[in-house]
Amino acid sequence: MAGPFTRSVTLLWTLLLVGTGGAHAQGFRVDETSIREIHRAMREQGLTARLLVEHYLARIEAYDKQGPALNAVITINARALERADSLDAHYARTGEFVGPLHGIPVIVKDNYDTHDMPTTAGSRSLQASVPPDDAYQVRKLREAGGIVLAKSNMAEFAFSPYETVGSALPGYTRNPYALNRVTAGSSGGTAAAVSANLGSVGLGTDTGNSIRGPSSHTSLVGIRSTMGLTSRDGIVPLYLDRDIGGPMARTVEDAVIVFDVIAGHDPADPWSEPGRRVERYADYLQGDRLRGARIGVLRQLSNTETADPGVLQRFEEALDDLRAAGATVIDPVSIVELDTIEGSLWCRRFRHDIEAYLASLGPDAPVATLEEIIESGRFHPPIEQRLRFFQGFDKPPAEDEGCQEAATNTETLRAGVRRVLEEHRLDALAYPSWNNPPRLIGDLTTPHGNNSYQLSPPTGFPAVTVPMGFVRGTLPVGLQFLGDAWSEPTLIGLAYSYEQATRHRRPPAATPPLGTIALP
């Protein structure tokens, strides 16, 4: 950090931080605070957006490249304090918030377009790329009063679900619960930053795993919506027929507050469907939504040969918690198609989609084609083989035989999942988000246990992960609920009820409080 950020941190240490033992009568504690608590402090205690941003900047300064060195942040928004001041001025003048995210500092994965900051997708080949406008979801965040605090590290081009490493930022992103462990991928930077309280909430993207996996690995809540409910306009694509952007947060409530802001029809996204969102998803944050619910246990995913015994124990405890909260647990249910579909569920369309995205950047794009990315050599060497693999797909997806096979198999799987939901009258399926705890950094050989890619992306159905506890003392694990298309209200209610009944989330020890913000 340099310049105004260093000055802000110095000012914060000298004027704003008091004590280290938690909040007192005149202080506000940022760690593990919620949007609701922030807004209450703004209304009742004089907390300002500037004070909040300065405190988060101090935490980034202390913990991201120093101390535990999480390596979660690629770029800090140089105008974050200016934005905070404008929001404070608006509130002082009107007595009203700009919107439901007024003054909330957001960590944004660095594959979301931001008109005022580079968007790298984790790659040095796009390091100089400043898009002409914001991604749809970023624009909605700003309109709601949110502050883009920083852009977070990611697996380069979102290729890896297992680790967060690329060429735009040297080194791996570290898991704040165990610094020698991964955050999964590809949204691991957002996960580490939000879990370590370097920002209030975050945005990630999920093509196969990458909202839910990193959230599971860092004791967060992650929401992957139904395909067509949230816009992907302005998000650097991996496979556009599977990509989803969405919230990552420390609580279900905070994730849903963000989701309420970003969900909705966008004509710029060809998959976006009008008339699908409910008026207010936060209305489904009710603690009794498990009572009478019917949950199917998908042991095809949970009880594999390589599943970690500790994770399975947490899962059994979660099922007991669901029953205790009033749910009927149907154990097991089986999706035959998971075992019988032959061939791929994935269209290898990266070349087509990335080149369409690069064209959308206009004449200032640093590269125009996948071939130019390869020729530049400005990428993490381990992904070169994959880049060259994609370069071999020169047909549009509609003409590619592999994509046609994937489309057929997708319909088969979608019908199979829907049949099981209907036959058992299920509100959702449940399984661990990962069957194994976070791997050691650099380990790509031990069982990974990733379940997130198997159902939600190919069906287009929504899924939510919520903290399920810890194994080996400190390693987080997550419980995933999946439902039929457009069932977000149901999944939100189930996840919130489970969270409120169990309260598994606890902050990582590696990034302790820096003190409290002194209030007037």
N, C-alpha and C positions, 0 to 999 in steps of 0.2 A: 504494500500500500504506500502511496506517496501523496505529496501535495495536500489538497484539502482533506483527504481521508486521514492522514497522519495528524493533521491539526485537530480534526474532529475527535479522534481517539484521545489525544492529549487533553483536550477540553473536557471530554467525558470523564476521564480519570480524575481530573482535578476538581471538577465542579459537580458532577452528576452521580458518581458512584459513592454509596455509603454502606459500610458494613459488608459482611460476607455471610451472615447467618440467616438470610431470608428477608422478607419484607417487614417493614415496621410501619408505624402509623403514618409517616409522611413519605413512604417509599413505594415503588412499584417494581415487582420482580418479574423480569421478562421470561425466565426459564419456565417452560411448560405452560406458559400462559395461553389463553384462548382468544379468539377474535371477540367473543362476548365480553371477556374480562378486560381486554384492551379498550373496547368501546365504552364500557362502564367507567373505566379510569379516565378516559377522555372527557366524559360528561360530568363526572362527579369529583374528580381529584386533580384536574388540570394537566393530565398527561397530554403531551403533544406528539404529533407525528415526527417532528424533528428529534425530540428526545429518544423516541423509540428507534428511529433509524440509526442515530448515533450509538445507541447501545448495541444494536446488532452489528454495526460496523466494528465496534470494539471486540465483540466476540469473534468475528471473522479474523480480525487482526491477531487475536490471541491464539486461535485454535486451528485456522485453516492451513497456514504455511509454517506456523511455529507450534510449539508445544506438541500436541498429538499429531499435528500435520495431516489433517484429514484430506487435504488436496481435493476439496469438493468444488471450489469456485474457480471458474475460468476468468471472468471479468466482473468487476464491480461497476455498477451504473454511476457514472460521474455526475449525473444530475439527480441522484436520489434525494439529496438534501434539499435541492431546489424544489423538487416535487413535493417534499414534505412541507416545506415552508408555504407553498401555494395552498396546500390542503388546510394547514393551520390557519392561514389568512381567511380562507373561505368559511371555516367554522367560526372564527372570531367575528366575522362580519354578519353571518346569517344565523348562527346557532344551530345549523343543520349539517349533517354529514352529506358528502357528495353521493355516497351510495353504500351498499352493504359491506364493502371492503375499504371504507374510508381509512386512510393512513396505515393500512396493513402492508408490511414489507413482504414481498413474494420472491421466492427463489424460482427462477425459470430455467428449465433445461435448455441447453444451447443449440437445440434444433428448432426452436420457435423464433420466427422472424421478429426482430425488434428494429424499428426504424432509426433508433438512436444508439445502437450498439451492434458490434459484429455478431453474426450468426454463423458458427463454424461447424456445427454438427460433429464437434470433437476432432476436426481435421485441419491440419495446417494448410491444406489446399484451399480452404474457404476462410482462412484467417483474416483476409482483407475484405470479406463480403459484408457490407452493410446494406440490408434490404431496403427497398423503397418505402415500405410501410410495415405495419405490425401484422403479425398473425391474428386471425380472428379472435382467438381466445385471449391473447395479450391485449388487444384493443378493448375487449369486454372487461378485462380486469382493470384497466386504467379508467374506463368510463365509470366503473363502480367505486373508484377511489383508491384502488390498489397502487402500490409503489413497486415497480420492478427494481428490486434491490441488487440482484446479481444474476449472472448467467452461470449455470452449473455444469460441471464436467459430465461426460457421458462416454460410453463405448463408441468408438469412432464409427460414424454413420449408423449407429444403433445396431451394429452387427452382432454383438455378443450379449447373451442373456446372463453370462456367468461372471463377468468382471467389468469394471469401469476403468478403461485405459484407452487413450488415443494419442494423437500427435499434437493437438492444440495446446495441451497442458502436459508437461512431462510427469511421468509417474502415475501410480495407481491411486484411485480414491480408496481411503481406508474406512473400515467399518468402525464407528465410534464406540461400539460395544466391545470390540476386540480388534486392536489396531493392526494385527497381523492377518485379519480376515477381510474377505471381499464384501462389497455391498450388493453383490449380483450386478446385473446390467439390464438395460443400458442406462437407466435413469438413476444410477448410483450416486451421482453428485447431488441431485436434488434430495435423495433419500438421506444421505449423510448430513447434509446441511440442515434440513428440517428437523431430523431426529436430534441433532446436536444443538438445536436452538440457535442457529445462525440466521434464521429468518422465521417468519410466523407460519407460513404455509408454502407449498410449492406446486409446480406443474411438472409432470413427466409425460412421456409417451410410451405406448405399449403396442408393439406389433405382435409379440408372442408371449411376453412376460413382463415387460420393462417398466410398468407402473407397479404391478402387484408383487413381482419378485423382490425388487429393492425395498419396497415397503415391508414385506414380510421379514426380510433380513435385518431391518433396522427398527422394528417395533412401531410401524406406522400403519395408517389406514390408506388404502389406495383404491380408487374407483376406475374401472374400465367400463365405459358405457356401451349400450347397444350401438352397433354400427349405424350411423345416420343421425344420432341424437346430438353429437358434438362435432363441431367443424374441425377439419384438418387443414383448412386453408392457411398457408404461410408456415406450415411445419415441414421441415426437410424430410422427404419420404424415405422409407425403406421398401415396404410393399404397400401401396396405397389401398389395396383391397383389404388390408388387415390393420393398418395404422389407426391408432386412437390416441388422442391427447386427453389428459384429465388430472384431477387433483391428487396430491399426496400430503397428508397432514397427520398431526399427532392424535387427533380425535375424529370420530365419525362426524360430529357436529361441524367442525371446521372444514372437513372435506366436503360436506354437503353445502355449506355456505358458499364455497368456491364453485361447486358444481351448479348451484342455482344461477350463478352469474354466467357461466360459460356454456351451458346447455341451450340448444335451440337451433332453429333452421338458419342455414347460411347458403344463399344461392350460389356462392363461389365454390362450394364443395359439392361435387357431382353426386356424392352418396347421401347428402343431407336430405332428410325427409321433413316436410312441414307438418305442423299439427300434432307432433308426437310428444312434446314435453308436457309435463303437468305444470300447473300454475306455480307451485312452490314445493320443491322437494323437501324443504325443512319441515313441512307439516307432518312428515312421516318419521320424525325423530321422537318416537314414543317408546317408552321403556317396557311396554307390555306387548310388543308386536310378536314375540315368540309364543305367547299363550295361544294355543290352538293351531299354530303353524305346523306344517308337515314338511320335514326335512329328510331327504334321501341321502344315505351314506354311500359314496362311490368308492368301494374298496378296491376296484380295479386300479384306481390311482393311488390310494393311500397305502395299501398293504403289498408293496412290491418286495422282491427279494433283497434289494439293497437299502430299503427304508431304515432310517436310524431308529433304534428302539426308544430313545428319548422323545423323538418327535411323535412316534406312535402313541407313547404314553400321554403326551400332551393332548393328542387328538382324542383319545378315549375320554380324558377328563373333560374336553370340550363338549363331547357328545353328552356326557352326564350333566354338564351345565345347561345344555340346551333342554334336556328333559326336565331338569329342576325348574327351569323358567317356563315350563308349560308346553313345550313343543312335543309333537309326536315324531319320533325318530324311526324311520323305516330303514332297517339295516339288515342286509345290504340291498341296494338296487344295482342293476347291471345294464350297461349300454352295449349291446351286442356289436354294434358297428365299430366300436373302439378296437375290437379284436379281429374284425373281418374285412374292413376296408383294405383294398390292395392299391398300392400306388400312393402318390403324394397328395397332400392337402394344401400345398403351397405353390403359388405361381411365382417363379423367379424373375420378377419384373423390375428389379432395382434399376437397371440401366434405363428403361423406358421412363420410370417415374422420376429419377434424379435429373435426367436431361430435361424433362418438362419443367421441373422446379427451377433449374438453372436458367431456362429461357424466361421464366417469370420474373427474374431479377433484373432483366433489361441489359443494356449495353455495358453496365458497370460490373457485371458478374466476373469474378476473377478467372473462372473457367466456364466453358460452355458444354462440355461433353465428358462422359466417363473416360474416354480415351485421353483427354487432356489432364484429367486428374491423375491417371496412371503415369503419363509422361512427365508430369511435374515432379514425381517422387516425393511429394510433400504429404506423406501419410506414414502411419506406424507400420514398419516393415512386415509384421505378421499378417496384415490384412491384404498384402499384395496379391496373393494367390486368389483370394476371394474376389477382389476387384477384377482380376483377369478372367475369372470364371464368369462373372456377370457380363463382361464385355462380349462374351460369345453369344449372348441372347439378343439377336438383332431384330426379331419379329415383334410387332405390337402384341400385347397380351391376348387380344381376341383371336390372333392367328397362330399362337404358340400351342403346340400339342400338349405340352406339360401343363400349361395354364388351363386348357380345356379339361384335362383329366382332373386337375385340382378343383375346378368348378363343379364337376359331376360328383366327386367325392364329398365336397362340401355340402351339397344338397342332401346326400345320403346321411351324413353325420348329423346335420341339422334335424332331419326327420327323425332320426333315432333318438336324439336327446329329447325332442319334443314328445315323442311317443312315451318315453319313460316318465316324463313330468306329468303327462296326462293320465297314464295308466294308474299311477300311484297317487294322483291328485296332489302333487308336490308343489310347495311354494319355492323350493330351491334344492339344489344338490350341495353337499358339503364334502370337503376334503382338505388336507393340508396344502397350503400354497407351494411348499417345498417339503419333500420327505426327508431331507437332510439339512443339517445346519449350515451356515455360511462356511465355505471352504477357506483354507489358507490362501493368501495372495500368491499367485503363481501356480497353484494346483489346478490342473485341468484334467486330472486322471481319476481321482476318487469320485464316488457316486455324487451326482449333483442333486437329484431328486426333484427337478423342476416339473411341476404339474400344470403350470399356468398356460402353457402353449397348446395344451391338448384339446380343449373344448371351446373356450370363449372366442379366440380369434377366428378359427375356421367357421364356427356357427354364426358369428356376429352377435352372440348373446352377451348380456352384461355379467360382470363378476366383480365382487368386492372382497378384498382381503382385510382382515382385522387382527390385531395382536392376539396370539393364542398362548403366550407365555414364553418361557426360556428353557433351554436345555444346557447342560454342562455349566449351569450357574448364570452365565451372562449372554448366551447366544440366542437371539430372538427367533421365534417361529410364528407362522401366521395361519389362520383359518380362512378358507375361501368359501364364499357362497356364490353359486351361479344359478341364474334363472332364465326364463324364456325372454324373448325380445320384449323390450319396453317395460320390464318388470323392476326398474330401478326403485320405485317407491317401496316395493316389497323388500328388496334386498337391503335398502337403507334401513328400514324398520328392523329387520332381523339383525343386521350388523350392530346397530345402535343398542338394541336390547341386550345382545350378547356382551358388548363392551361394557354397558352399565352394570351387568350382573357379575362381571369378572374383574374388570379394572386391571388388566395385565400390564398395561403400558407403564414403564418407569424410565427415567432419563438415563443416558449413558454416563458412567462415572468419569470418563476421559475428558469431559467438557463441563466442569462444574460451574456454578453461578459465579459471575464476576462482581456480584453485589446487587444493589437495587438502584433504580432511578429515583433521585430525590425530587419530590413534587412540591409545588407551592404550599 
